[in-house]
């Protein structure tokens, strides 16, 4: 009976650790870009819109992105793929970076949460 309790406790710890790792993976580096060509989704990049690039999230997914340094946040829509620089998980439009307060720095540590799934 005691070994069954230990196994159950170990399982809970593994699930908790996996959840914590997933939460941590939603924080990382972000940069911004402003181009005028087409994005991977086929729409034209508009630096004035609150959009972002992510390697895997479906196009149309909305995220709340928060700058870890100053607490400012923005709601963005995924419409492109990238970034392709190690240590970065999002490329944001110029408008999003402005709202988050890191235009001058060019990059920032951010955290994001998915708030809407693509249709």
Buried (B, 14 or more C-beta within 10 A) or exposed (E): EEEEEEEEEEEEEEEEEEEEEEEEEBBBBBBBBEEEEEBEBEEEBBBEBBBBBBEEBEBEBBBBBBBEEEEBBBBBBBBBBBBEEEEBBBBBBBBBBBBBBBEEEEBBBBBBEBEEEEE
